Amino acid sequence: MDINRLLADRARAIDASGIRRVFELGSKLKNPCNLSIGQPDFPAPDAVKRAAIDAIAADRNGYTLTQGVAELRSRIERALGVDLGWDLAPGSGASVLVTSGTSGALLLACFALLGPGDEIVIPDPWFVLYPHLATLCGARAVPCATGPDGRMTAQRVEPLLTGRTKIVLFNSPANPTGVVATRDECADLLDLCRRRGVLLISDEIYDEFCYSESRTDRFAGDAGRACCPSPARFEGAQEDVLVVRGFGKTYGVTGWRMGYAAGPTALVEQMAKFQQYTFVCAPAPLQWGCAAALDADMSGHVSEYESRRDLVVDRLREVTDLPFPGGAFYAFPRVPARLGLSGSRLVERAVERSVLVIPGAVFSSRDEHFRLGFATSREQLERGLDEIVGLLRG
Ligand SMILES: Cc1ncc(COP(=O)(O)O)c(C=O)c1O
């Protein structure tokens, strides 16, 4: 049978060849130095693993409520109360939905909001799923060029808003640049979205990986602690912002596929409806593991990543420029124009030296950068940086 003839337009509209090519090239290398990785290299905390194992042993293996087990939801509600000052009690107008990864939350939100002809503004460079959220809904993704500093400011977003815009999708700390928005930038973007009646989705999957100089905001419930700025930390934001967060990156459990969304109940209920008929619920025993995760202290790992970030920035700044990665575990350096190479060509040259990085064209309409991930051992990182700096020197 000619299956290709049967495929839907949305299958044809998605091309996954960019990243696959890097992995294929990498699989042929003997001793690759892999800086293409998008997940932490530390193990999950023991208490988190133990809670999931205990849940399996206690036969908590069946379907859960679509919204997630009450124990996890109440832990999340408490965390968002402290962190964002949100009131998620029944009748507050805002609620939480536990999802299959952050990706699951983003997809459900877009299913609930976007139809043919609708528009979603996404950053350029973007996380690879973002343009396809629109494709999957028959909608249009409108990229917002974030400039050499990688900042998705209200000023850059405003000219892109039309009568069809439903969502502005914001990501800080960002993948692939690591850029962290300031409090003022968050405030301006929220204000713009409110004025224009557009939902702001704040993808905060890297919120824990926010380094000292970027932690300029305050926990709403704990005035003493500095934290990552968020558009969700302003008065009344729970009515206008959908916050999406994950467990995978923060606690080293990306394969568990655990995340959550919190925001206006009218939207979260629609997302729950779609979850009921698609994912059904997030993985049951892992919901118990994640309930324990919210108590874990990850600050040691975050400090280690901060010092790796320092190393990466110091070395790369010798030879090129890059948006400053105040968070996450990526850098997005530009290939210097004097080399006359596209991002993709640079990546091929890096592979010839056994170093794997990802071409910027996978994340952007332009092919002038590459993404280097530093969630890998210091030894690998130093080896990879020596090669990359050599290449960029020309
Ligand atoms: C910005 C961003 N959002 C969402 C995701 C998806 O995360 P999850 O594995 O929780 O679905 C990722 C994963 O790399 C990401 O970088």
The ligand as an ORCA input file, in Angstrom:
! r2SCAN-3c Opt
* xyz 0 1
  C      11.921     25.161     26.177
  C      11.433     23.758     26.280
  N      10.122     23.542     26.470
  C       9.628     22.302     26.566
  C      10.440     21.186     26.465
  C       9.821     19.819     26.538
  O      10.068     19.242     27.763
  P       9.454     17.875     28.254
  O      10.544     16.861     28.120
  O       9.050     18.108     29.676
  O       8.287     17.571     27.372
  C      11.816     21.358     26.286
  C      12.716     20.202     26.155
  O      13.848     20.266     25.767
  C      12.327     22.677     26.182
  O      13.636     22.911     25.992
*
